[in-house]
Amino acid sequence: MTLLLKISIIVVVMGDNSNNEGVQKQVVIVGGGIAGLAAARKLQNTGQFVVNVLEARRERYGGRIFTDRSSFKLAKGMEVDLGANWLNSMVKDNPLAKIVSDGELAVKSAGSVQLHFPEKGQVYTGDDANKIFTEFYKITLQAMQKATDSGRDLDLKKAIQSVLRDEETVADKTLLSSVLDSHYTMSLADHSTQLFDPKKEFGWDTAVVDGFDQIVDILVGGKRKESTLSVELRKPVRQIEVNKTRNKVLVRTRDLKQYDADAVVVALPLGVLKTETVIFDPPLPKGWKKTIENIGIGFSNKLVLQFNKVFWPEDVGIFTMVTSNQDEMGMLQTWVNLHRYVNKPLLMGMLHDQAAVRFENMTDDEIKENAINILTKLFGEEKMKDVTTTIVTKSKWISDNKVLGTTSYPKVGILPEMFDSLTKPVCPFIYFAGEYTSLEHMNTAHGAYLSGIRAADQIISNYCAKETSKGKKVETSKEKTKKEKNSEKKRENQKDDKLKDEL
């Protein structure tokens, strides 16, 4: 098998235990995001593996966990988190919450939400906003039930629109429809209704104040300095070849460096795999490719602005504007009040879907103009008088050829069992990790982490060897006796036939 990567890499070596007694197996991990690092840390801690993590960036590891401290020299962390920056408190035994707690990292709640509907001149806060979101949640559940009753999967947005059209609602239908159009996940094209999990959309209420990158730093450095990480720059990977004769995986870089491994964990972003710039030879099973094709990719970006003064309510955590204007959808409709975290006049604006795509081609002046227009709709012209702004930092995840998108979701028609292709290895050499490999925790940082732990556990437990053993039929004593009797009878028949021939 050959895996050709047309990207430059960093080789991240988890410790150096090549001289440790009992270490026999070597593992190469392709992708230094949280999924790959989680797998590396788990394997490294056993003391049984030499682990090499190959990361496609020369300047950092972490993947879509990126705290851009270089753009804002006095940044504390939260204000320059351009990737993941929230923990979901509703997830039972969230592993990242435990890492944060064990590492004594500072966290703070997201705070209250203020919902703005400029087209009707309405602002909803506190209980009023919660009632609207609760009503929308109920409608979503009805849409899911409708899909279940019909016996076929439906487009999520269309299913919710159908319920809004046919059912009575407590809240204004125009408002609820605008909430739907403005909602990041539910506005995605062709999202499966049957496989939508509304619980994932709630509970993102805890921010890591000093930067989400502290989590990956803990994974890399280890607890209590149990192991260290050294970064060795290499030229791009040229080839990963499964050599069945030697029962090894050979990983070659363009500077002719070669790694012999017993297993490879592929922990690359979904967008990279979809482009097929990573070539598997021979091809991976058809089920694997079909599943990858049926997982959708969503787009999002972030913008951090600094102002000359605070002109928004300081006690509110998040401001969201709903709209029925197609041009405004996804364009900085939601803002996070960073002043609550770092005591500076900062706001973080969120972009999604096609607005996030357009954003990456906009000039700084165009970005500022759009931001001021939206903020004026939110807070009024009087509040925006004499306001000046500076762009602190912004993300470009869509055009980043090492990511090519930010979120994953199940498209209409994909079946839960199809994910077996991703959660199980292509034995005995290739294992997979990444948030998109887990239907239960898809599109979450903790899901990516758990997928890396799963891949590591499969390697540690000799998953492939056990599955091969299961595939072999083991004879019972009864079957063996029957087989021996049949053989004896066959020999007797052969003797009789021989005797007949002689006569």
N, C-alpha and C positions, 0 to 999 in steps of 0.2 A: 504494500500500500504506500502510495506517495501522497504527501500533503505539501503543496507548494504555496507558500505565503509570499505575496508581492508587497510586503510591508517591512519597514525597518523594525528592529527589535532591541530590547534590552534583555539580557539574561540576568535574572534575579536568582541567586543561589541561596536557598534557605539553609544557612549554616554550612558547616563543612564537617560532615561526619564520615568522610570516606575512610578514615582510619579506625572508626568505631567497630568494636567486635560485634559480630552477629549481623551487621548490615550487609545485605545481599542484593536487595532489589533497588532499582533506580527508576524514578518516575519523572517524566517531562510534562510540565503543565503549560499549555499554550493559552496565554491570556492572564494578565496580572490585575484583573479587577477583583472585586470582593469574593466572587465565586472561586476563582483560581487560587487566591491567597488563603481562603478558608480551607480548601483541599490541601494546599501545601502545608499549612500550619498543623492540621490534623495528622498528616502523614509524618511530618517532621517530629512531632511530639512522641511518636511511637518509638523512635530511635532505630527503626528497622529499614528506613529508606533514605537514599540520597535524592533530594528533590531539586530540580531545576525549573524555575518559572520563566517563561519567555514572554516578555511584555513588548507590545508594539510601539511604545513611546520611549524616547531617549531621556526625557526630562522627569518622568514621574511614573508611579504605579497607581492603581486605584480605579482605573476605568472611568465609569460615569459617577464615581464619587470624586469630586474635584473641588477643593477649597482653594480658590485662586488668590493666594496671599501676595503674589508678586505685583498685582495690578493696584493694590491699595496698601501702601506700606504700613499703615497703622491699623490694618484689619485685625479684628479679634477672632473672626472665624465665620460666624453665622452670616455676616453681611456679604461674604464672598463665596458662599457655597453655591456653585453653579450646577451641581448635580443633586444627588440625594441630600436632604437635610432634615427630614422628619422621621420620627419613630411612631409606629402604630401601637397605641396602648391597648387596643382592643384584641390584639393577637395574643392568644394565651401562650405564655412562656416564650415570648419574643426573644430570640437568642442575641440580637443586637442590644436590646434593653439590658440584658445581663452583662454584656461586655462593657456597656456604658456605666452600669452600676459598679461592677468590679473595678473598673478603671477610674472610678470616682470623677467622671466627666460631668461638667456642669450642664444641666438641662433646664428648659423652661417651657411652660405650656404655650400653645398657640394663641390663646386668648379668645375673646368673643368675635363673632362674625357680624359684619354690617352689610346688609343686602340693599343695593341701590337699583332703582328702576326709573332712570331719568325720563323715559318716554311718557311716564305717567306722573312724574314729579314726586315719586314715593321713595321713602327710605325705611327699611325694616331693621330693627335692632332687637337684641335680647330674645325674649320669648316669641315676639312676632316673627322674627327670622326663623327661629327653630320650628314654629308651626308650619311655615311654608316648606321647609326642608323635610319635615315629618310627613306632610301630605304628599310631597313628591316621592318620598321613599315608599309610601303605601301604593302609589300608582305604579311604581316600578315593580313591586311584588305582584300586582295584578297582571302586569304585562308578562311577567315570567310564568305565572300560572296559566295565562292564555296560551302561551307557546307550548306548555306541557300538555294542556288539554287537547290542543290541536294535533299533537303527535308529531309535529315537525318543528324544526328550528326556524326562528324568525330573526330578521334584522332588529336589533334592540331599539334603535331610535324609532323605527316604524311601528314596532309593537307598542311602545309608550304613547306615540301619537294616536294610535288606534284607541287606546284606553281613554286618553284625554278627550277624544271626539265622542265616544260612546257613553262614558260614565259621568255621574255627577261628582263634583269636587267641592271641597270646603273653600279652598283658596281660588282666586281668580284664574280662569283657564289661560288667559293671555299671559299672565305672569308665569304660570307653571310651564307653558310652552316655551317661553323665553329662557327659563331656567334650564330646560332640556337642551335647547339650542346652544346655550352657553356652557353646558357641562362638558368638562374635558373628555371623560371616558364615554359617556353616553352619546356624544355627538360623533364618535368615530364611525367611519363607514363600515358597514357589514359586520358589526360586532354581534356575536352569538348571544341570543337571549337566554337559551337554556343553560349556557355555561357562564353566564354573568353572575358574579357574586357581589351583591350590594354591600355586604359587610366590609369589603375591601375599600369602599369609598368613604368610610367613616373611621374615625379613630386616629387620624394623622394629626396628633395634637401635641406632640412633644418634640422640641428642637434641641439639637446639641449646640449649645451657645458658642463654644470656642472652635467649632468646625467639625463637620462630619468625617473629615480625613483622619481625625484622631482614632477612629475605629479601625481603619486599615493599618494605621501605624502600630496599633496594639497587636494586630495579627502578624505584622511583619517582625516587630521587635520581640514579641512573645511576652508572657507574664513573668515577672521577676527575672527577666533576662535569661529565660530558659534556653534561648537560642538567639543568634544574631542573623541579620540579613546582610549579605554583601551584594552589591550591584556591579555586574561586569558588562561593559558595553560590547556588543557584538554587531557584526554586519547582519543584514537580513537573513532569515531562515531561507534556505534554498530548497530543502527537501526533508520530508519525514517519511521514512520507508519502513514498512513492516517486513522484516526478513524472517520468513517462516522456517527457513533452513536452520538459522541460528536461534530461532524463537526469541527474537529481540526486535525492538523498534530503534531504527537508526535515524537520528536527527542531525542534519547537516546544515551549517550556516554557509554564507557566501565566502567567508574567509577560510573555508575548508575545515572549520572546527566541527567535530562530530561527537555526538552524545549517544551512547548505547543505553537503552532503557528497556524496562520490562513492561511499561505501560505508559500511555499518553492520555492526559485529561484535556479535552478540548473545551475551553472555557471562553470562547470568543463571543462577541456580541452577535445577536440575531441578524442585524443588518449586514454584517460582514459575511456571514454564512449564506445569506440570500443572494448576494452578488456573485457567489461562486468564484471569487478570487482565491478562495481556498479550494484546491482541487484534491479530491480523494480518488486514489487509484489503487485497486479497483474501486468503483463507486460503492458508497454505503448502501445498505438495504433500501429498497423502494419505499418502505414504510417510513423510514427516517426522512427521506427527501419530501415525501408527501406531507408529512406533519409540518416540516419547516415551511413549506409553501402555504399551508393553511393557518399559520400563525401570522396575524397582522402586525404591522409596525405603526406606531403613532409617533407624532412629532411634537416636541416641546422645547422651549428655551426660557432663559431667565435674563432679566435686566436689573442691575442695581444702580439706582440714582441717588446722588447726594444733593441736598437743597441748602439754600442759605438760611432756611428757618423751617420749623415744624408748623404746618398749616392744617394738619389732620387731627382728629380726636386721638389723643395719646393713649387712652385707656382701651381702645379697640385693637384687636390683633390682626384681623383680616378684613379687607374691603373688597366686595365683589359687585360688579355691575352686570346686570342682565340686559340683553338687547335683542331686538328682532331684526336689526340691521345686519345683513350678511357681511358687509365689509368690516364691521366692528367685531365680529365673532372671533374669539381667540386672541384678539389683539389687546393685550394688557388689561383684560377685564378684571383680573384679580391682583391685588397688591397686599404684600405682607409688611406690617409696621415693624421695621427693624429698630426703630427708636426704643422700643420696649426692651430690646436685648442689649444694645450697645450704647444707648444714650447719645446717639448722633442723629441728625436729621436725614435719615435714610429710608427709602422704600425699595422693596423688591417687587418688580412686575413680572407676571407670568404670561407666557405666550403658548398657544397650542394649535395643532392642526395646520392648516394652510397659512395662517397668520405667522406661525413660527417659521415656516419656510420663507415667506416674504421678508421676514425680519432680518434674515441673514444677508440679504442683498441691499438692505437699506443703509444710507449714510448716517453718521451720528446726528446730523442736523434733522434728518427725517425722523429718526427715532425719538429725539427730544420733542419734536413738534407733535408726533402722535401721542407721546406720553402726556404732554401738557394738555392736549385736547381732551383726553380721557379723564385726567385728574380734574379738569375744570367741570366736566359733566358730573363727576362724583361730589366735588366739594363746593362748587359755585365760583363765579368770577371774582367775587369780593375776596374770598380766601386766597385766590391765586395772584392777587396784585403784588407786583414787585418780587415775584418768585423767580429765582434763577436756579439752574440745575447743571450738574456735571455728571457725565457717565463714569461710574466707578469701574464696572466690569460687565461683561455680557457673554453669554454662551453661544456656541455655534455647533450644536451636536449633530445637525442633519448633514451638513457638508463635511463634517469630520470623517475622513475615510477610514478611521479606526473604530467608528461607532455606527454612523449612517442611520440614525434614528434613536429614539430614547425609550419608548415603551413597547410592550408586546401585549397582544390580546387574541383570544380565540375567535376566528371568523365563523360565520354561519356555516354549519355543516360539519365542522370538525367534531370528532367523537372523543370522549374522555380516554378510551382505550388506545387512541392513536399516540398518546403521550408516552406509552410504554416504549416506543422507539427511542425516546430521548432519555428516559429515566434509567433504562437498562443499557449496559455497554454493548458494543460490537465485540464480542469475545474473540480472543482473550486480551486484546491490546488497547482498544479505544474506548474511553469513558467520556461522559459528557457532563458539563456543569453550566449553569447560567439560569437566570430567573425564568426564562422562557421554557425551560425543561420541566417546570413544576406548574401544573394546572392550578393546584391549590394556592400557591403563593406567587403566581405570575405577576410580573411587573412590580416587584418589591425588592428592596435591598436585602431584607431578611430572607426572602425567597432565594435570592442569588447565593447568599451565605449558606443556607441549608442545602442547596444543590451541590455546593462544593464539599460539604460534610458527607453528603450521600455518596458522591463519587469516591471520596477517600475511604469511606467505610467499605465500599464494594471492593476496593483494591486490598484493603487490610484483611478482609474476611475471605479472600480468595473466591469471590463471587463466581467468576467464570469457571473455575475448577469444579466448584460445587454444582453448577448448572450442568456442566458436562457429565459429571457423575450421575446426576439425576436422569440424564438422557439415556444412560445405559441400562438395559433390562437386567435386573438381578434375579437370578433363578432361586425359587424357593426349594426347600428339600422335597416337597411333593412333586414340583415340576421336574426336578432332577431325577427322581425315582421313575417318573413316567417316561422321561427321555431315555433313561438307561434301559427300561423294559422294551421301548420301541426299537432301540438299537439292537438289543439281544434278539428280538423277534425278526428284525431285518437280517441279521447274520444267519439265523436258523433257516429263513426262507432262501437265502443265498446258497446254503449248504444243500438244501433240498433240490434247488435248481441244478446245482453242480452234479448231484447224484443222478438226477434224471438224465443229464447230458451224457454221463458216463455209461449209463445203462443203454 
